[in-house]
Amino acid sequence: MTNRTIKAWVSGSVQGVNYRDYVRRHAERWGITGHALNLDDGRVEVVACGEATAIAELIDRLWEGSPASDVTDVTVEEATLAAPADFTVG
């Protein structure tokens, strides 16, 4: 089992549309820890730590988003961060 940590920035209509909670639910389902935070510029920042195939699944879901969201871009980079204990939103 290979672990992977990513940092992603999601653009589009992703604030005020339950996007962060959508990401949290999927992350928790796959045992991923990290966070989803609203940024001042209208994007959502996602940090995710977990098994590589689970992270790949989550990246696919970042593009989908909640039913009310409209994702226009997802930028992903590999990260080297200490894995948090759970997944939080803020």
PyMOL Python script that loads the backbone (N, CA, C, O; Angstrom):
from pymol import cmd

cmd.read_pdbstr("""\
ATOM      1  N   MET A   1       0.846  -1.183   0.000  1.00  0.00           N
ATOM      2  CA  MET A   1       0.000   0.000   0.000  1.00  0.00           C
ATOM      3  C   MET A   1       0.888   1.241   0.000  1.00  0.00           C
ATOM      4  O   MET A   1       1.726   1.416   0.885  1.00  0.00           O
ATOM      5  N   THR A   2       0.699   2.086  -0.983  1.00  0.00           N
ATOM      6  CA  THR A   2       1.477   3.310  -1.118  1.00  0.00           C
ATOM      7  C   THR A   2       0.632   4.498  -0.689  1.00  0.00           C
ATOM      8  O   THR A   2      -0.495   4.666  -1.155  1.00  0.00           O
ATOM      9  N   ASN A   3       1.173   5.320   0.196  1.00  0.00           N
ATOM     10  CA  ASN A   3       0.469   6.525   0.619  1.00  0.00           C
ATOM     11  C   ASN A   3       0.862   7.695  -0.261  1.00  0.00           C
ATOM     12  O   ASN A   3       1.954   7.734  -0.828  1.00  0.00           O
ATOM     13  N   ARG A   4      -0.048   8.642  -0.362  1.00  0.00           N
ATOM     14  CA  ARG A   4       0.154   9.820  -1.200  1.00  0.00           C
ATOM     15  C   ARG A   4      -0.484  11.011  -0.502  1.00  0.00           C
ATOM     16  O   ARG A   4      -1.530  10.881   0.133  1.00  0.00           O
ATOM     17  N   THR A   5       0.147  12.165  -0.623  1.00  0.00           N
ATOM     18  CA  THR A   5      -0.402  13.404  -0.101  1.00  0.00           C
ATOM     19  C   THR A   5      -0.450  14.416  -1.232  1.00  0.00           C
ATOM     20  O   THR A   5       0.530  14.620  -1.948  1.00  0.00           O
ATOM     21  N   ILE A   6      -1.615  15.048  -1.380  1.00  0.00           N
ATOM     22  CA  ILE A   6      -1.773  16.067  -2.420  1.00  0.00           C
ATOM     23  C   ILE A   6      -2.324  17.352  -1.828  1.00  0.00           C
ATOM     24  O   ILE A   6      -2.944  17.365  -0.764  1.00  0.00           O
ATOM     25  N   LYS A   7      -2.079  18.419  -2.548  1.00  0.00           N
ATOM     26  CA  LYS A   7      -2.707  19.698  -2.260  1.00  0.00           C
ATOM     27  C   LYS A   7      -3.391  20.095  -3.557  1.00  0.00           C
ATOM     28  O   LYS A   7      -2.772  20.059  -4.620  1.00  0.00           O
ATOM     29  N   ALA A   8      -4.660  20.472  -3.483  1.00  0.00           N
ATOM     30  CA  ALA A   8      -5.423  20.816  -4.681  1.00  0.00           C
ATOM     31  C   ALA A   8      -6.152  22.130  -4.467  1.00  0.00           C
ATOM     32  O   ALA A   8      -6.545  22.476  -3.352  1.00  0.00           O
ATOM     33  N   TRP A   9      -6.321  22.850  -5.564  1.00  0.00           N
ATOM     34  CA  TRP A   9      -7.087  24.092  -5.566  1.00  0.00           C
ATOM     35  C   TRP A   9      -8.199  23.920  -6.581  1.00  0.00           C
ATOM     36  O   TRP A   9      -7.954  23.622  -7.751  1.00  0.00           O
ATOM     37  N   VAL A  10      -9.434  24.113  -6.113  1.00  0.00           N
ATOM     38  CA  VAL A  10     -10.612  23.880  -6.950  1.00  0.00           C
ATOM     39  C   VAL A  10     -11.270  25.223  -7.247  1.00  0.00           C
ATOM     40  O   VAL A  10     -11.583  25.989  -6.336  1.00  0.00           O
ATOM     41  N   SER A  11     -11.475  25.495  -8.534  1.00  0.00           N
ATOM     42  CA  SER A  11     -12.078  26.752  -8.984  1.00  0.00           C
ATOM     43  C   SER A  11     -13.470  26.510  -9.534  1.00  0.00           C
ATOM     44  O   SER A  11     -13.827  25.390  -9.900  1.00  0.00           O
ATOM     45  N   GLY A  12     -14.241  27.571  -9.584  1.00  0.00           N
ATOM     46  CA  GLY A  12     -15.601  27.529 -10.116  1.00  0.00           C
ATOM     47  C   GLY A  12     -16.569  27.985  -9.044  1.00  0.00           C
ATOM     48  O   GLY A  12     -16.202  28.721  -8.127  1.00  0.00           O
ATOM     49  N   SER A  13     -17.807  27.541  -9.169  1.00  0.00           N
ATOM     50  CA  SER A  13     -18.807  27.844  -8.156  1.00  0.00           C
ATOM     51  C   SER A  13     -18.716  26.735  -7.102  1.00  0.00           C
ATOM     52  O   SER A  13     -19.430  25.734  -7.166  1.00  0.00           O
ATOM     53  N   VAL A  14     -17.811  26.943  -6.123  1.00  0.00           N
ATOM     54  CA  VAL A  14     -17.519  25.888  -5.143  1.00  0.00           C
ATOM     55  C   VAL A  14     -17.659  26.354  -3.693  1.00  0.00           C
ATOM     56  O   VAL A  14     -17.383  25.589  -2.769  1.00  0.00           O
ATOM     57  N   GLN A  15     -18.080  27.584  -3.490  1.00  0.00           N
ATOM     58  CA  GLN A  15     -18.305  28.067  -2.131  1.00  0.00           C
ATOM     59  C   GLN A  15     -19.792  28.325  -1.941  1.00  0.00           C
ATOM     60  O   GLN A  15     -20.457  28.872  -2.821  1.00  0.00           O
ATOM     61  N   GLY A  16     -20.309  27.923  -0.770  1.00  0.00           N
ATOM     62  CA  GLY A  16     -21.723  28.119  -0.467  1.00  0.00           C
ATOM     63  C   GLY A  16     -22.639  27.114  -1.154  1.00  0.00           C
ATOM     64  O   GLY A  16     -23.846  27.339  -1.247  1.00  0.00           O
ATOM     65  N   VAL A  17     -22.070  25.996  -1.641  1.00  0.00           N
ATOM     66  CA  VAL A  17     -22.849  24.995  -2.374  1.00  0.00           C
ATOM     67  C   VAL A  17     -22.604  23.584  -1.826  1.00  0.00           C
ATOM     68  O   VAL A  17     -22.785  22.600  -2.543  1.00  0.00           O
ATOM     69  N   ASN A  18     -22.196  23.488  -0.562  1.00  0.00           N
ATOM     70  CA  ASN A  18     -21.907  22.206   0.112  1.00  0.00           C
ATOM     71  C   ASN A  18     -20.744  21.441  -0.499  1.00  0.00           C
ATOM     72  O   ASN A  18     -20.644  20.225  -0.332  1.00  0.00           O
ATOM     73  N   TYR A  19     -19.865  22.142  -1.207  1.00  0.00           N
ATOM     74  CA  TYR A  19     -18.731  21.470  -1.847  1.00  0.00           C
ATOM     75  C   TYR A  19     -17.783  20.860  -0.816  1.00  0.00           C
ATOM     76  O   TYR A  19     -17.386  19.703  -0.952  1.00  0.00           O
ATOM     77  N   ARG A  20     -17.419  21.622   0.209  1.00  0.00           N
ATOM     78  CA  ARG A  20     -16.470  21.124   1.213  1.00  0.00           C
ATOM     79  C   ARG A  20     -17.016  19.907   1.948  1.00  0.00           C
ATOM     80  O   ARG A  20     -16.275  18.959   2.210  1.00  0.00           O
ATOM     81  N   ASP A  21     -18.302  19.922   2.284  1.00  0.00           N
ATOM     82  CA  ASP A  21     -18.903  18.777   2.962  1.00  0.00           C
ATOM     83  C   ASP A  21     -18.918  17.567   2.027  1.00  0.00           C
ATOM     84  O   ASP A  21     -18.703  16.440   2.475  1.00  0.00           O
ATOM     85  N   TYR A  22     -19.168  17.786   0.745  1.00  0.00           N
ATOM     86  CA  TYR A  22     -19.130  16.719  -0.263  1.00  0.00           C
ATOM     87  C   TYR A  22     -17.733  16.064  -0.273  1.00  0.00           C
ATOM     88  O   TYR A  22     -17.613  14.839  -0.278  1.00  0.00           O
ATOM     89  N   VAL A  23     -16.698  16.893  -0.276  1.00  0.00           N
ATOM     90  CA  VAL A  23     -15.329  16.377  -0.282  1.00  0.00           C
ATOM     91  C   VAL A  23     -15.050  15.611   1.017  1.00  0.00           C
ATOM     92  O   VAL A  23     -14.462  14.530   0.985  1.00  0.00           O
ATOM     93  N   ARG A  24     -15.466  16.161   2.143  1.00  0.00           N
ATOM     94  CA  ARG A  24     -15.249  15.507   3.435  1.00  0.00           C
ATOM     95  C   ARG A  24     -15.902  14.131   3.483  1.00  0.00           C
ATOM     96  O   ARG A  24     -15.281  13.170   3.936  1.00  0.00           O
ATOM     97  N   ARG A  25     -17.144  14.024   3.024  1.00  0.00           N
ATOM     98  CA  ARG A  25     -17.848  12.731   3.047  1.00  0.00           C
ATOM     99  C   ARG A  25     -17.097  11.677   2.225  1.00  0.00           C
ATOM    100  O   ARG A  25     -16.938  10.540   2.668  1.00  0.00           O
ATOM    101  N   HIS A  26     -16.635  12.059   1.025  1.00  0.00           N
ATOM    102  CA  HIS A  26     -15.891  11.111   0.197  1.00  0.00           C
ATOM    103  C   HIS A  26     -14.540  10.768   0.818  1.00  0.00           C
ATOM    104  O   HIS A  26     -14.118   9.612   0.788  1.00  0.00           O
ATOM    105  N   ALA A  27     -13.865  11.757   1.375  1.00  0.00           N
ATOM    106  CA  ALA A  27     -12.573  11.504   2.013  1.00  0.00           C
ATOM    107  C   ALA A  27     -12.729  10.531   3.174  1.00  0.00           C
ATOM    108  O   ALA A  27     -11.955   9.582   3.297  1.00  0.00           O
ATOM    109  N   GLU A  28     -13.713  10.756   4.017  1.00  0.00           N
ATOM    110  CA  GLU A  28     -13.917   9.875   5.164  1.00  0.00           C
ATOM    111  C   GLU A  28     -14.271   8.460   4.722  1.00  0.00           C
ATOM    112  O   GLU A  28     -13.852   7.491   5.355  1.00  0.00           O
ATOM    113  N   ARG A  29     -15.035   8.333   3.643  1.00  0.00           N
ATOM    114  CA  ARG A  29     -15.406   7.011   3.128  1.00  0.00           C
ATOM    115  C   ARG A  29     -14.170   6.205   2.758  1.00  0.00           C
ATOM    116  O   ARG A  29     -14.141   4.989   2.942  1.00  0.00           O
ATOM    117  N   TRP A  30     -13.148   6.877   2.238  1.00  0.00           N
ATOM    118  CA  TRP A  30     -11.945   6.195   1.765  1.00  0.00           C
ATOM    119  C   TRP A  30     -10.783   6.261   2.758  1.00  0.00           C
ATOM    120  O   TRP A  30      -9.662   5.882   2.418  1.00  0.00           O
ATOM    121  N   GLY A  31     -11.035   6.738   3.982  1.00  0.00           N
ATOM    122  CA  GLY A  31      -9.993   6.782   4.999  1.00  0.00           C
ATOM    123  C   GLY A  31      -8.939   7.849   4.755  1.00  0.00           C
ATOM    124  O   GLY A  31      -7.800   7.714   5.204  1.00  0.00           O
ATOM    125  N   ILE A  32      -9.310   8.903   4.050  1.00  0.00           N
ATOM    126  CA  ILE A  32      -8.389   9.997   3.731  1.00  0.00           C
ATOM    127  C   ILE A  32      -8.489  11.061   4.818  1.00  0.00           C
ATOM    128  O   ILE A  32      -9.584  11.390   5.273  1.00  0.00           O
ATOM    129  N   THR A  33      -7.345  11.595   5.230  1.00  0.00           N
ATOM    130  CA  THR A  33      -7.316  12.698   6.185  1.00  0.00           C
ATOM    131  C   THR A  33      -6.871  13.969   5.465  1.00  0.00           C
ATOM    132  O   THR A  33      -6.316  13.911   4.367  1.00  0.00           O
ATOM    133  N   GLY A  34      -7.119  15.106   6.091  1.00  0.00           N
ATOM    134  CA  GLY A  34      -6.722  16.379   5.490  1.00  0.00           C
ATOM    135  C   GLY A  34      -7.739  17.459   5.783  1.00  0.00           C
ATOM    136  O   GLY A  34      -8.329  17.487   6.864  1.00  0.00           O
ATOM    137  N   HIS A  35      -7.952  18.364   4.808  1.00  0.00           N
ATOM    138  CA  HIS A  35      -8.934  19.429   4.997  1.00  0.00           C
ATOM    139  C   HIS A  35      -9.436  19.975   3.670  1.00  0.00           C
ATOM    140  O   HIS A  35      -8.832  19.765   2.619  1.00  0.00           O
ATOM    141  N   ALA A  36     -10.557  20.681   3.747  1.00  0.00           N
ATOM    142  CA  ALA A  36     -11.102  21.452   2.633  1.00  0.00           C
ATOM    143  C   ALA A  36     -11.445  22.825   3.196  1.00  0.00           C
ATOM    144  O   ALA A  36     -12.270  22.947   4.102  1.00  0.00           O
ATOM    145  N   LEU A  37     -10.805  23.856   2.652  1.00  0.00           N
ATOM    146  CA  LEU A  37     -10.961  25.212   3.178  1.00  0.00           C
ATOM    147  C   LEU A  37     -11.371  26.176   2.076  1.00  0.00           C
ATOM    148  O   LEU A  37     -10.857  26.107   0.960  1.00  0.00           O
ATOM    149  N   ASN A  38     -12.304  27.081   2.394  1.00  0.00           N
ATOM    150  CA  ASN A  38     -12.624  28.165   1.479  1.00  0.00           C
ATOM    151  C   ASN A  38     -11.475  29.166   1.480  1.00  0.00           C
ATOM    152  O   ASN A  38     -10.964  29.527   2.540  1.00  0.00           O
ATOM    153  N   LEU A  39     -11.069  29.613   0.297  1.00  0.00           N
ATOM    154  CA  LEU A  39     -10.061  30.652   0.174  1.00  0.00           C
ATOM    155  C   LEU A  39     -10.726  31.978  -0.155  1.00  0.00           C
ATOM    156  O   LEU A  39     -11.829  32.005  -0.702  1.00  0.00           O
ATOM    157  N   ASP A  40     -10.063  33.073   0.177  1.00  0.00           N
ATOM    158  CA  ASP A  40     -10.613  34.405  -0.063  1.00  0.00           C
ATOM    159  C   ASP A  40     -10.863  34.680  -1.541  1.00  0.00           C
ATOM    160  O   ASP A  40     -11.712  35.507  -1.873  1.00  0.00           O
ATOM    161  N   ASP A  41     -10.143  34.004  -2.435  1.00  0.00           N
ATOM    162  CA  ASP A  41     -10.296  34.263  -3.872  1.00  0.00           C
ATOM    163  C   ASP A  41     -11.426  33.448  -4.514  1.00  0.00           C
ATOM    164  O   ASP A  41     -11.585  33.470  -5.735  1.00  0.00           O
ATOM    165  N   GLY A  42     -12.210  32.728  -3.698  1.00  0.00           N
ATOM    166  CA  GLY A  42     -13.346  31.979  -4.213  1.00  0.00           C
ATOM    167  C   GLY A  42     -13.061  30.510  -4.486  1.00  0.00           C
ATOM    168  O   GLY A  42     -13.986  29.749  -4.773  1.00  0.00           O
ATOM    169  N   ARG A  43     -11.805  30.097  -4.403  1.00  0.00           N
ATOM    170  CA  ARG A  43     -11.462  28.693  -4.603  1.00  0.00           C
ATOM    171  C   ARG A  43     -11.588  27.927  -3.294  1.00  0.00           C
ATOM    172  O   ARG A  43     -11.753  28.512  -2.224  1.00  0.00           O
ATOM    173  N   VAL A  44     -11.505  26.602  -3.405  1.00  0.00           N
ATOM    174  CA  VAL A  44     -11.425  25.728  -2.229  1.00  0.00           C
ATOM    175  C   VAL A  44     -10.074  25.023  -2.286  1.00  0.00           C
ATOM    176  O   VAL A  44      -9.686  24.480  -3.321  1.00  0.00           O
ATOM    177  N   GLU A  45      -9.371  25.039  -1.167  1.00  0.00           N
ATOM    178  CA  GLU A  45      -8.107  24.314  -1.048  1.00  0.00           C
ATOM    179  C   GLU A  45      -8.392  22.980  -0.379  1.00  0.00           C
ATOM    180  O   GLU A  45      -9.062  22.919   0.652  1.00  0.00           O
ATOM    181  N   VAL A  46      -7.872  21.904  -0.982  1.00  0.00           N
ATOM    182  CA  VAL A  46      -8.036  20.568  -0.429  1.00  0.00           C
ATOM    183  C   VAL A  46      -6.654  19.975  -0.196  1.00  0.00           C
ATOM    184  O   VAL A  46      -5.827  19.934  -1.107  1.00  0.00           O
ATOM    185  N   VAL A  47      -6.407  19.518   1.022  1.00  0.00           N
ATOM    186  CA  VAL A  47      -5.220  18.730   1.332  1.00  0.00           C
ATOM    187  C   VAL A  47      -5.730  17.339   1.669  1.00  0.00           C
ATOM    188  O   VAL A  47      -6.627  17.179   2.497  1.00  0.00           O
ATOM    189  N   ALA A  48      -5.152  16.335   1.021  1.00  0.00           N
ATOM    190  CA  ALA A  48      -5.610  14.962   1.232  1.00  0.00           C
ATOM    191  C   ALA A  48      -4.428  14.028   1.397  1.00  0.00           C
ATOM    192  O   ALA A  48      -3.488  14.055   0.603  1.00  0.00           O
ATOM    193  N   CYS A  49      -4.479  13.192   2.446  1.00  0.00           N
ATOM    194  CA  CYS A  49      -3.430  12.222   2.746  1.00  0.00           C
ATOM    195  C   CYS A  49      -4.087  10.853   2.864  1.00  0.00           C
ATOM    196  O   CYS A  49      -5.046  10.675   3.615  1.00  0.00           O
ATOM    197  N   GLY A  50      -3.562   9.888   2.114  1.00  0.00           N
ATOM    198  CA  GLY A  50      -4.135   8.551   2.200  1.00  0.00           C
ATOM    199  C   GLY A  50      -3.529   7.614   1.186  1.00  0.00           C
ATOM    200  O   GLY A  50      -2.524   7.928   0.549  1.00  0.00           O
ATOM    201  N   GLU A  51      -4.152   6.458   1.042  1.00  0.00           N
ATOM    202  CA  GLU A  51      -3.699   5.436   0.104  1.00  0.00           C
ATOM    203  C   GLU A  51      -3.831   5.980  -1.320  1.00  0.00           C
ATOM    204  O   GLU A  51      -4.818   6.638  -1.649  1.00  0.00           O
ATOM    205  N   ALA A  52      -2.841   5.706  -2.155  1.00  0.00           N
ATOM    206  CA  ALA A  52      -2.742   6.321  -3.487  1.00  0.00           C
ATOM    207  C   ALA A  52      -3.990   6.113  -4.339  1.00  0.00           C
ATOM    208  O   ALA A  52      -4.428   7.047  -5.011  1.00  0.00           O
ATOM    209  N   THR A  53      -4.574   4.918  -4.330  1.00  0.00           N
ATOM    210  CA  THR A  53      -5.767   4.709  -5.158  1.00  0.00           C
ATOM    211  C   THR A  53      -6.959   5.487  -4.608  1.00  0.00           C
ATOM    212  O   THR A  53      -7.803   5.943  -5.379  1.00  0.00           O
ATOM    213  N   ALA A  54      -7.041   5.645  -3.283  1.00  0.00           N
ATOM    214  CA  ALA A  54      -8.105   6.442  -2.683  1.00  0.00           C
ATOM    215  C   ALA A  54      -7.940   7.916  -3.046  1.00  0.00           C
ATOM    216  O   ALA A  54      -8.924   8.605  -3.318  1.00  0.00           O
ATOM    217  N   ILE A  55      -6.705   8.395  -3.051  1.00  0.00           N
ATOM    218  CA  ILE A  55      -6.446   9.790  -3.444  1.00  0.00           C
ATOM    219  C   ILE A  55      -6.848  10.007  -4.902  1.00  0.00           C
ATOM    220  O   ILE A  55      -7.436  11.038  -5.231  1.00  0.00           O
ATOM    221  N   ALA A  56      -6.543   9.058  -5.770  1.00  0.00           N
ATOM    222  CA  ALA A  56      -6.944   9.163  -7.179  1.00  0.00           C
ATOM    223  C   ALA A  56      -8.465   9.246  -7.303  1.00  0.00           C
ATOM    224  O   ALA A  56      -8.983  10.029  -8.100  1.00  0.00           O
ATOM    225  N   GLU A  57      -9.174   8.446  -6.524  1.00  0.00           N
ATOM    226  CA  GLU A  57     -10.643   8.494  -6.526  1.00  0.00           C
ATOM    227  C   GLU A  57     -11.132   9.864  -6.059  1.00  0.00           C
ATOM    228  O   GLU A  57     -12.055  10.435  -6.640  1.00  0.00           O
ATOM    229  N   LEU A  58     -10.500  10.387  -5.000  1.00  0.00           N
ATOM    230  CA  LEU A  58     -10.916  11.685  -4.482  1.00  0.00           C
ATOM    231  C   LEU A  58     -10.689  12.779  -5.523  1.00  0.00           C
ATOM    232  O   LEU A  58     -11.531  13.663  -5.681  1.00  0.00           O
ATOM    233  N   ILE A  59      -9.567  12.729  -6.231  1.00  0.00           N
ATOM    234  CA  ILE A  59      -9.305  13.742  -7.263  1.00  0.00           C
ATOM    235  C   ILE A  59     -10.418  13.721  -8.307  1.00  0.00           C
ATOM    236  O   ILE A  59     -10.870  14.777  -8.752  1.00  0.00           O
ATOM    237  N   ASP A  60     -10.862  12.528  -8.701  1.00  0.00           N
ATOM    238  CA  ASP A  60     -11.996  12.437  -9.633  1.00  0.00           C
ATOM    239  C   ASP A  60     -13.228  13.112  -9.049  1.00  0.00           C
ATOM    240  O   ASP A  60     -13.943  13.816  -9.762  1.00  0.00           O
ATOM    241  N   ARG A  61     -13.483  12.908  -7.763  1.00  0.00           N
ATOM    242  CA  ARG A  61     -14.661  13.516  -7.123  1.00  0.00           C
ATOM    243  C   ARG A  61     -14.514  15.026  -6.995  1.00  0.00           C
ATOM    244  O   ARG A  61     -15.514  15.744  -7.007  1.00  0.00           O
ATOM    245  N   LEU A  62     -13.273  15.524  -6.872  1.00  0.00           N
ATOM    246  CA  LEU A  62     -13.085  16.980  -6.826  1.00  0.00           C
ATOM    247  C   LEU A  62     -13.628  17.619  -8.092  1.00  0.00           C
ATOM    248  O   LEU A  62     -14.199  18.709  -8.043  1.00  0.00           O
ATOM    249  N   TRP A  63     -13.455  16.952  -9.225  1.00  0.00           N
ATOM    250  CA  TRP A  63     -13.973  17.455 -10.502  1.00  0.00           C
ATOM    251  C   TRP A  63     -15.490  17.388 -10.560  1.00  0.00           C
ATOM    252  O   TRP A  63     -16.124  18.241 -11.181  1.00  0.00           O
ATOM    253  N   GLU A  64     -16.087  16.374  -9.914  1.00  0.00           N
ATOM    254  CA  GLU A  64     -17.547  16.218  -9.909  1.00  0.00           C
ATOM    255  C   GLU A  64     -18.208  17.277  -9.048  1.00  0.00           C
ATOM    256  O   GLU A  64     -19.043  18.049  -9.521  1.00  0.00           O
ATOM    257  N   GLY A  65     -17.830  17.307  -7.786  1.00  0.00           N
ATOM    258  CA  GLY A  65     -18.391  18.272  -6.850  1.00  0.00           C
ATOM    259  C   GLY A  65     -19.812  17.952  -6.439  1.00  0.00           C
ATOM    260  O   GLY A  65     -20.425  17.001  -6.924  1.00  0.00           O
ATOM    261  N   SER A  66     -20.317  18.762  -5.541  1.00  0.00           N
ATOM    262  CA  SER A  66     -21.685  18.608  -5.050  1.00  0.00           C
ATOM    263  C   SER A  66     -22.664  18.972  -6.168  1.00  0.00           C
ATOM    264  O   SER A  66     -22.284  19.639  -7.131  1.00  0.00           O
ATOM    265  N   PRO A  67     -23.922  18.535  -6.045  1.00  0.00           N
ATOM    266  CA  PRO A  67     -24.890  18.825  -7.111  1.00  0.00           C
ATOM    267  C   PRO A  67     -25.027  20.310  -7.452  1.00  0.00           C
ATOM    268  O   PRO A  67     -25.248  20.653  -8.613  1.00  0.00           O
ATOM    269  N   ALA A  68     -24.901  21.189  -6.466  1.00  0.00           N
ATOM    270  CA  ALA A  68     -25.070  22.626  -6.713  1.00  0.00           C
ATOM    271  C   ALA A  68     -23.792  23.316  -7.188  1.00  0.00           C
ATOM    272  O   ALA A  68     -23.831  24.481  -7.583  1.00  0.00           O
ATOM    273  N   SER A  69     -22.665  22.612  -7.153  1.00  0.00           N
ATOM    274  CA  SER A  69     -21.394  23.239  -7.545  1.00  0.00           C
ATOM    275  C   SER A  69     -21.199  23.187  -9.056  1.00  0.00           C
ATOM    276  O   SER A  69     -21.871  22.435  -9.763  1.00  0.00           O
ATOM    277  N   ASP A  70     -20.272  23.995  -9.527  1.00  0.00           N
ATOM    278  CA  ASP A  70     -19.882  23.999 -10.945  1.00  0.00           C
ATOM    279  C   ASP A  70     -18.364  24.154 -10.978  1.00  0.00           C
ATOM    280  O   ASP A  70     -17.846  25.271 -10.961  1.00  0.00           O
ATOM    281  N   VAL A  71     -17.655  23.022 -11.026  1.00  0.00           N
ATOM    282  CA  VAL A  71     -16.195  23.020 -10.993  1.00  0.00           C
ATOM    283  C   VAL A  71     -15.659  23.331 -12.388  1.00  0.00           C
ATOM    284  O   VAL A  71     -16.031  22.689 -13.370  1.00  0.00           O
ATOM    285  N   THR A  72     -14.770  24.336 -12.456  1.00  0.00           N
ATOM    286  CA  THR A  72     -14.176  24.701 -13.740  1.00  0.00           C
ATOM    287  C   THR A  72     -12.712  24.300 -13.852  1.00  0.00           C
ATOM    288  O   THR A  72     -12.194  24.171 -14.962  1.00  0.00           O
ATOM    289  N   ASP A  73     -12.025  24.098 -12.708  1.00  0.00           N
ATOM    290  CA  ASP A  73     -10.619  23.715 -12.748  1.00  0.00           C
ATOM    291  C   ASP A  73     -10.218  23.072 -11.424  1.00  0.00           C
ATOM    292  O   ASP A  73     -10.683  23.472 -10.356  1.00  0.00           O
ATOM    293  N   VAL A  74      -9.352  22.074 -11.513  1.00  0.00           N
ATOM    294  CA  VAL A  74      -8.744  21.457 -10.337  1.00  0.00           C
ATOM    295  C   VAL A  74      -7.250  21.362 -10.608  1.00  0.00           C
ATOM    296  O   VAL A  74      -6.823  20.660 -11.524  1.00  0.00           O
ATOM    297  N   THR A  75      -6.463  22.067  -9.815  1.00  0.00           N
ATOM    298  CA  THR A  75      -5.005  22.025  -9.919  1.00  0.00           C
ATOM    299  C   THR A  75      -4.490  21.191  -8.759  1.00  0.00           C
ATOM    300  O   THR A  75      -4.787  21.481  -7.600  1.00  0.00           O
ATOM    301  N   VAL A  76      -3.713  20.147  -9.069  1.00  0.00           N
ATOM    302  CA  VAL A  76      -3.227  19.219  -8.048  1.00  0.00           C
ATOM    303  C   VAL A  76      -1.709  19.186  -8.068  1.00  0.00           C
ATOM    304  O   VAL A  76      -1.093  19.133  -9.133  1.00  0.00           O
ATOM    305  N   GLU A  77      -1.105  19.219  -6.876  1.00  0.00           N
ATOM    306  CA  GLU A  77       0.341  19.012  -6.774  1.00  0.00           C
ATOM    307  C   GLU A  77       0.614  18.046  -5.633  1.00  0.00           C
ATOM    308  O   GLU A  77      -0.129  17.985  -4.653  1.00  0.00           O
ATOM    309  N   GLU A  78       1.691  17.299  -5.783  1.00  0.00           N
ATOM    310  CA  GLU A  78       2.112  16.396  -4.715  1.00  0.00           C
ATOM    311  C   GLU A  78       2.610  17.255  -3.553  1.00  0.00           C
ATOM    312  O   GLU A  78       3.186  18.323  -3.761  1.00  0.00           O
ATOM    313  N   ALA A  79       2.386  16.782  -2.344  1.00  0.00           N
ATOM    314  CA  ALA A  79       2.785  17.540  -1.158  1.00  0.00           C
ATOM    315  C   ALA A  79       3.505  16.624  -0.181  1.00  0.00           C
ATOM    316  O   ALA A  79       3.326  15.406  -0.199  1.00  0.00           O
ATOM    317  N   THR A  80       4.309  17.219   0.657  1.00  0.00           N
ATOM    318  CA  THR A  80       4.992  16.482   1.720  1.00  0.00           C
ATOM    319  C   THR A  80       4.610  17.138   3.042  1.00  0.00           C
ATOM    320  O   THR A  80       5.324  17.989   3.572  1.00  0.00           O
ATOM    321  N   LEU A  81       3.468  16.711   3.548  1.00  0.00           N
ATOM    322  CA  LEU A  81       2.939  17.244   4.797  1.00  0.00           C
ATOM    323  C   LEU A  81       2.706  16.094   5.760  1.00  0.00           C
ATOM    324  O   LEU A  81       2.489  14.959   5.335  1.00  0.00           O
ATOM    325  N   ALA A  82       2.749  16.374   7.025  1.00  0.00           N
ATOM    326  CA  ALA A  82       2.408  15.362   8.027  1.00  0.00           C
ATOM    327  C   ALA A  82       0.919  15.060   7.928  1.00  0.00           C
ATOM    328  O   ALA A  82       0.101  15.975   7.838  1.00  0.00           O
ATOM    329  N   ALA A  83       0.571  13.794   7.944  1.00  0.00           N
ATOM    330  CA  ALA A  83      -0.829  13.396   7.818  1.00  0.00           C
ATOM    331  C   ALA A  83      -1.610  13.781   9.073  1.00  0.00           C
ATOM    332  O   ALA A  83      -1.234  13.394  10.179  1.00  0.00           O
ATOM    333  N   PRO A  84      -2.689  14.537   8.908  1.00  0.00           N
ATOM    334  CA  PRO A  84      -3.533  14.882  10.066  1.00  0.00           C
ATOM    335  C   PRO A  84      -4.330  13.659  10.523  1.00  0.00           C
ATOM    336  O   PRO A  84      -4.392  12.648   9.824  1.00  0.00           O
ATOM    337  N   ALA A  85      -4.926  13.766  11.688  1.00  0.00           N
ATOM    338  CA  ALA A  85      -5.662  12.646  12.262  1.00  0.00           C
ATOM    339  C   ALA A  85      -7.023  12.406  11.610  1.00  0.00           C
ATOM    340  O   ALA A  85      -7.518  11.279  11.619  1.00  0.00           O
ATOM    341  N   ASP A  86      -7.638  13.457  11.039  1.00  0.00           N
ATOM    342  CA  ASP A  86      -8.953  13.314  10.448  1.00  0.00           C
ATOM    343  C   ASP A  86      -9.111  14.274   9.279  1.00  0.00           C
ATOM    344  O   ASP A  86      -8.135  14.886   8.846  1.00  0.00           O
ATOM    345  N   PHE A  87     -10.325  14.415   8.762  1.00  0.00           N
ATOM    346  CA  PHE A  87     -10.606  15.340   7.663  1.00  0.00           C
ATOM    347  C   PHE A  87     -11.503  16.433   8.183  1.00  0.00           C
ATOM    348  O   PHE A  87     -12.569  16.159   8.735  1.00  0.00           O
ATOM    349  N   THR A  88     -11.075  17.687   8.012  1.00  0.00           N
ATOM    350  CA  THR A  88     -11.842  18.815   8.537  1.00  0.00           C
ATOM    351  C   THR A  88     -12.228  19.764   7.409  1.00  0.00           C
ATOM    352  O   THR A  88     -11.624  19.760   6.336  1.00  0.00           O
ATOM    353  N   VAL A  89     -13.241  20.571   7.675  1.00  0.00           N
ATOM    354  CA  VAL A  89     -13.630  21.633   6.748  1.00  0.00           C
ATOM    355  C   VAL A  89     -13.574  22.944   7.495  1.00  0.00           C
ATOM    356  O   VAL A  89     -13.758  22.992   8.711  1.00  0.00           O
ATOM    357  N   GLY A  90     -13.322  23.999   6.763  1.00  0.00           N
ATOM    358  CA  GLY A  90     -13.249  25.301   7.405  1.00  0.00           C
ATOM    359  C   GLY A  90     -13.423  26.403   6.409  1.00  0.00           C
ATOM    360  O   GLY A  90     -13.390  27.577   6.776  1.00  0.00           O
TER     361      GLY A  90
END
""", "prot")
cmd.dss("prot")
cmd.show_as("cartoon", "prot")
cmd.util.cbc("prot")
cmd.orient("prot")
